[in-house]
């Protein structure tokens, strides 16, 4: 009884601290993302993790504390996300009326991702809170990398039939193999954010560059091929936009070194991972067949779609494995031509905000980061449902939304300081 009371008091104290000092909760939120297997299973597919509980706490806090007003750039992103979210909800409602409700897992995932997109940017409304979140993500990233290497150390490369088995061996119980790539995308972007928000007090930019490079190489090491290409393209874009030519050469050298290492350890695995044929589809993990089946599903219902959450049911019936493995095709299959139009419009809002930040001399670095992130997510979405209500990419985009608000508020305050207070005219001029 006494132990229960003490635990309850400790929980209440922790809740009070996280509500009054949300930056500590943000640090724990980022850190918790590095332990995906620490979860409570609800059914066969839904898992509740510590970061989900913290998000619920953030939501409760938002009902008591009024967040700062949305900046115009943030409002553009929120409008696009909200319209797309309500289109998905409308589809779920229509399906329920017609007697074919969407899968509970898909609906729960959509609502959870929408909650992240709504709450996280409103909570991260200052550079101080952003620093805590980035610090937590870096700590969680280190923990994630350590766990991956514990699962498949250097000696585990040998004795596997193909690179797909190796990728599966590196995967956490509650993740699929490609989620490691999505985590790397989030961590690389976060390292770039950290290089900017911590640059004012510490002159260790090279450390952040090394962190970003290291996280970018993680999916390459575990043969998450599509995301490796996406992150590499985004990394190169960011370095070119910011004119970091030396780091561009170093990044290319690091990628080449990893490929040489994998070749020296197990040549067969590397050759299997790099053997692709665009004409026949060999090496694309049956993507061509899946895309063809998704195309047939689109042709059967091009305007209204099959309904949100129905992709698995429909494609499984035609024998294509249940997933299109392409975010754009998945949206079109489920929501029709209107849904894909809203989806592309939502993506365009991030591109527009990133371009606006990049054109401003005071926020060029921020803009380059946002543009690089959206490029990586868009390329990765060609082979995965990256931008279609996936948790880790949504967190990355939510941080980008928070960055847009912070930059705009800082620019507004700077303009106010430059103008200064209104000056009183001499009384004699009015006499």
C-alpha positions in Angstrom: 0.0 0.0 0.0 2.8 2.4 1.0 4.7 1.6 -2.2 1.6 2.2 -4.3 1.2 5.6 -2.7 4.8 6.5 -3.2 4.7 5.5 -6.9 1.5 7.5 -7.3 3.1 10.6 -5.7 6.2 10.2 -8.0 4.0 10.0 -11.0 2.1 13.1 -10.0 5.3 15.0 -9.4 6.6 13.9 -12.8 3.4 15.0 -14.4 3.6 18.4 -12.7 7.2 18.9 -13.9 6.3 17.9 -17.5 3.3 20.3 -17.5 5.1 23.3 -16.1 8.4 22.6 -17.8 7.5 20.9 -21.1 11.1 21.0 -22.3 11.9 18.1 -20.0 9.0 16.1 -21.4 10.2 16.9 -24.9 13.7 15.5 -24.1 12.1 12.3 -22.7 9.9 12.1 -25.8 12.8 12.2 -28.2 14.8 9.8 -26.0 11.9 7.3 -25.8 11.8 7.0 -29.6 15.1 5.2 -29.4 13.6 2.2 -27.6 10.9 0.9 -29.9 10.6 -2.5 -28.3 9.7 -1.0 -24.9 6.0 -1.2 -25.6 2.7 -2.5 -24.4 0.9 -4.6 -27.0 -2.8 -3.9 -27.6 -3.9 -6.7 -29.9 -1.7 -8.0 -32.8 -0.7 -4.8 -34.4 -1.1 -1.8 -32.1 1.6 -1.0 -29.6 1.6 1.7 -26.9 5.0 3.2 -26.2 6.2 5.8 -23.7 6.3 8.5 -26.4 2.6 7.8 -27.1 1.8 8.4 -23.4 3.8 11.6 -23.4 1.9 12.8 -26.4 -1.3 12.2 -24.5 0.1 14.3 -21.7 1.1 17.1 -24.1 -2.5 17.0 -25.4 -3.9 17.4 -21.9 -1.5 20.2 -21.2 -2.7 22.0 -24.4 -6.2 22.1 -22.9 -4.9 24.1 -20.0 -2.1 26.2 -21.4 -2.9 28.3 -24.5 -0.1 27.9 -27.1 1.3 30.8 -29.1 -0.7 31.8 -32.2 0.2 30.1 -35.4 2.6 31.9 -37.6 1.4 32.4 -41.2 3.8 29.8 -42.6 2.7 27.3 -40.0 -0.9 28.1 -40.8 -0.4 27.1 -44.4 1.0 23.7 -43.4 -1.7 23.1 -40.8 -4.5 23.9 -43.3 -3.1 21.4 -45.8 -2.7 18.6 -43.1 -6.1 19.3 -41.6 -8.0 19.1 -44.9 -6.2 15.9 -45.8 -7.0 14.4 -42.3 -10.7 15.3 -42.6 -10.8 13.7 -46.0 -9.5 10.5 -44.5 -12.0 10.7 -41.6 -14.8 11.3 -44.1 -13.8 8.2 -46.0 -13.8 6.2 -42.8 -17.3 7.5 -41.9 -18.7 6.6 -45.4 -17.2 3.1 -45.2 -18.8 2.5 -41.8 -22.2 3.6 -43.2 -21.7 1.2 -46.1 -20.9 -1.6 -43.8 -17.2 -2.1 -44.7 -15.3 -0.3 -41.9 -11.6 0.4 -42.3 -9.0 -1.6 -40.4 -8.7 -0.4 -36.8 -4.9 -0.4 -37.0 -4.9 2.0 -40.1 -7.4 4.3 -38.4 -5.6 4.4 -35.1 -2.3 5.1 -36.9 -3.8 7.9 -38.9 -5.3 9.5 -35.7 -2.0 9.1 -33.9 0.0 10.8 -36.7 -2.6 13.6 -36.9 -2.2 14.2 -33.2 1.6 14.4 -33.5 1.2 16.9 -36.4 -1.2 19.0 -34.3 0.4 18.9 -30.9 4.2 18.8 -31.4 4.6 22.0 -33.4 2.4 23.9 -31.0 4.4 22.7 -28.0 7.9 23.3 -29.6 7.4 27.1 -29.8 10.8 28.3 -28.8 14.4 27.5 -29.5 14.9 26.4 -25.9 12.3 23.7 -26.2 13.6 22.7 -29.6 17.1 22.2 -28.1 15.7 19.8 -25.5 13.8 17.8 -28.1 16.9 17.6 -30.4 19.1 16.6 -27.5 16.6 13.8 -26.6 16.5 12.6 -30.2 20.3 12.5 -30.4 20.4 10.4 -27.1 17.6 8.2 -28.5 19.5 7.9 -31.8 22.6 6.7 -30.1 20.6 4.1 -28.1 19.0 3.0 -31.4 22.3 2.5 -33.2 23.7 0.6 -30.3 20.7 -1.8 -30.3 20.9 -2.3 -34.0 24.6 -3.3 -33.8 23.8 -5.5 -30.9 21.3 -7.4 -33.0 23.7 -7.8 -36.0 27.3 -7.2 -35.2 30.1 -7.5 -37.7 30.3 -11.3 -37.3 26.6 -11.7 -38.0 27.0 -10.6 -41.6 28.2 -14.1 -42.6 26.0 -17.1 -42.8 22.8 -15.3 -44.0 21.1 -16.4 -47.3 20.6 -12.8 -48.6 20.5 -9.2 -47.6 16.8 -9.3 -46.8 17.5 -11.8 -44.0 20.2 -9.4 -42.7 17.8 -6.5 -42.8 15.2 -8.4 -41.0 17.7 -9.5 -38.3 18.4 -5.8 -37.6 14.8 -5.0 -37.2 13.1 -4.4 -33.9 10.1 -6.6 -32.9 7.6 -3.8 -33.2 9.1 -2.3 -36.4 9.3 -3.5 -40.0 12.7 -3.5 -41.7 12.2 -0.1 -43.5 11.3 1.7 -40.3 15.1 1.9 -39.5 15.4 4.0 -42.6 12.6 6.3 -41.5 14.3 6.7 -38.1 17.5 7.6 -39.8 15.7 10.2 -41.9 14.4 11.8 -38.7 17.8 11.7 -36.9 19.7 13.1 -39.9 17.2 16.0 -40.1 17.4 16.5 -36.3 21.2 16.6 -36.4 21.0 19.4 -39.0 18.5 21.3 -36.7 20.9 20.8 -33.8 23.8 22.2 -35.7 21.8 25.5 -36.1 20.1 25.8 -32.7 23.3 24.9 -30.7 25.6 27.0 -32.9 25.0 30.2 -30.9 26.5 28.8 -27.7 29.0 26.2 -28.9 31.4 26.1 -31.9 31.2 22.4 -32.5 29.4 22.3 -35.9 31.7 19.5 -37.1 30.3 17.3 -34.4 26.8 17.7 -35.7 28.0 17.1 -39.2 29.5 13.9 -38.1 26.3 12.9 -36.3 24.3 13.6 -39.4 26.7 11.6 -41.6 26.7 8.7 -39.2 22.9 8.5 -38.9 22.7 8.8 -42.7 24.9 5.8 -43.2 22.9 3.5 -40.8 20.3 2.4 -43.4 23.1 1.8 -45.9 24.8 -0.6 -43.4 21.6 -2.6 -42.9 20.7 -2.6 -46.6 17.6 -0.4 -46.4 18.4 0.6 -50.0 15.6 3.0 -51.0 15.9 5.1 -47.9 19.7 5.2 -48.3 19.3 6.7 -51.7 16.7 9.1 -50.5 18.8 10.3 -47.6 21.9 10.5 -49.7 20.1 12.7 -52.3 18.7 15.0 -49.5 22.2 15.2 -47.9 23.8 16.2 -51.2 21.0 18.8 -51.8 21.5 20.4 -48.4 25.3 20.5 -48.8 25.0 22.0 -52.3 22.4 24.6 -51.1 24.6 25.6 -48.2 27.8 25.3 -50.4 29.6 22.9 -48.0 31.7 21.4 -50.8 34.3 19.9 -48.4 31.6 18.0 -46.5 30.2 16.9 -49.8 33.4 15.1 -50.6 33.7 13.7 -47.1 30.1 12.3 -47.3 30.8 10.7 -50.6 34.0 9.2 -49.2 32.1 7.9 -46.1 29.5 6.2 -48.3 32.2 4.6 -50.4 34.0 3.4 -47.3 30.9 1.7 -46.0 30.4 -0.1 -49.3 34.0 -1.3 -49.3 33.6 -2.6 -45.7 30.4 -4.5 -46.6 32.1 -5.9 -49.7 35.1 -7.1 -47.6 32.9 -8.8 -45.0 30.4 -10.5 -47.3 30.6 -9.9 -51.0 27.5 -12.0 -51.8 25.2 -9.9 -49.6 26.4 -6.7 -51.1 26.1 -8.0 -54.7 22.5 -9.2 -54.0 21.6 -5.8 -52.6 23.0 -3.9 -55.6 21.8 -6.2 -58.3 18.8 -4.4 -59.9 17.3 -4.4 -63.3 14.9 -1.5 -64.1 13.5 -3.2 -67.2 12.6 -6.5 -65.6 12.1 -5.3 -62.0 14.6 -7.7 -60.6 16.0 -6.5 -57.3 13.1 -4.3 -56.5 11.5 -6.7 -54.0 8.5 -7.3 -56.3 7.7 -3.5 -56.4 6.8 -3.7 -60.1 4.1 -6.3 -59.5 2.7 -4.4 -56.5 2.6 -1.2 -58.5 0.8 -2.9 -61.3 -1.8 -4.3 -59.0 -2.2 -0.9 -57.4 -2.7 0.6 -60.9 -5.5 -1.9 -61.6 -7.1 -1.0 -58.3 -7.0 2.7 -59.3 -8.5 2.0 -62.7 -11.4 0.2 -61.0 -12.2 3.2 -58.8 -10.2 6.2 -60.0 -12.5 9.0 -58.7 -13.6 7.9 -55.2 -11.1 5.1 -54.4 -11.5 2.0 -52.5 -11.8 3.8 -49.1 -9.4 4.6 -46.4 -7.7 1.6 -44.9 -8.9 -0.7 -47.7 -5.6 -1.0 -49.5 -4.6 -4.2 -47.7 -8.0 -5.9 -48.1 -8.3 -5.1 -51.8 -4.7 -5.8 -52.9 -4.6 -9.0 -50.8 -7.6 -10.3 -52.7 -5.8 -9.8 -56.1 -2.7 -11.5 -54.7 -0.2 -8.6 -54.6 0.9 -8.9 -50.9 -1.5 -6.3 -49.6 0.6 -3.2 -50.0 1.5 -1.0 -53.0 4.7 0.2 -51.3 4.3 3.6 -52.8 2.7 6.4 -50.9 1.2 8.1 -53.9 -0.4 4.9 -55.3 -1.6 4.0 -51.8 -3.4 7.4 -51.4 -4.9 7.1 -54.9 -6.1 3.5 -54.3 -7.8 4.5 -51.0 -9.0 8.1 -51.5 -9.3 8.5 -55.3 -8.2 11.4 -57.4 -9.4 14.0 -54.9 -7.3 12.4 -52.1 -4.1 12.3 -54.2 -4.7 16.0 -55.1 -5.0 16.9 -51.4 -2.0 14.8 -50.6 0.2 16.5 -53.2 -1.1 19.9 -52.0 -0.1 19.1 -48.4 3.4 18.1 -49.6 3.7 21.3 -51.6 3.0 23.4 -48.5 6.3 22.1 -47.0 8.1 22.8 -50.2 6.7 26.3 -50.3 7.6 27.0 -46.7 11.1 25.6 -47.1 11.7 27.7 -50.2 10.5 30.8 -48.4 12.9 30.2 -45.5 15.7 29.5 -47.9 15.2 32.8 -49.8 15.5 34.8 -46.6 19.2 35.5 -45.9 18.6 35.1 -42.1 17.0 31.6 -42.4 18.8 30.1 -45.4 20.1 27.2 -43.4 16.7 26.4 -42.0 15.2 26.5 -45.5 17.8 24.2 -46.9 17.1 21.7 -44.1 13.3 21.7 -44.8 13.8 21.3 -48.6 16.2 18.4 -48.0 13.8 16.7 -45.7 10.9 17.0 -48.1 13.0 15.7 -50.9 14.1 12.7 -48.9 10.5 11.9 -47.9 9.2 12.4 -51.4 11.8 10.1 -53.0 11.4 7.5 -50.2 7.6 7.6 -50.8 8.1 6.1 -54.3 9.0 2.8 -52.7 7.3 3.0 -49.3 4.3 4.7 -47.6 6.6 7.2 -46.0 4.4 10.3 -46.2 1.1 8.5 -45.7 0.5 8.6 -41.9 3.8 7.1 -40.9 4.9 8.1 -37.4 8.6 8.9 -37.6 8.4 10.9 -40.9 5.4 12.8 -39.4 7.6 13.7 -36.3 10.3 15.0 -38.7 7.7 17.1 -40.6 6.3 18.4 -37.3 9.7 19.6 -36.3 9.9 21.4 -39.6 6.6 23.0 -38.9 7.8 24.1 -35.5 11.0 25.5 -37.1 8.9 27.6 -39.5 7.0 29.1 -36.6 10.1 29.8 -34.6 11.9 31.5 -37.6 8.9 33.6 -38.4 8.4 34.8 -34.8 12.1 35.6 -34.5 11.9 37.6 -37.7 8.9 39.5 -36.5 10.5 40.3 -33.2 13.7 41.5 -35.0 11.6 43.8 -37.3 9.9 45.2 -34.2 13.2 45.9 -32.5 14.6 47.6 -35.6 11.6 49.9 -35.9 11.7 50.7 -32.2 9.0 52.4 -30.1 7.0 55.2 -31.7 8.5 58.7 -31.2 6.6 61.6 -29.7 6.6 64.7 -31.8 7.4 68.1 -30.0 4.3 69.8 -28.7 5.4 73.1 -30.3 4.8 71.6 -33.8 1.1 71.4 -33.0 0.7 74.9 -31.6 
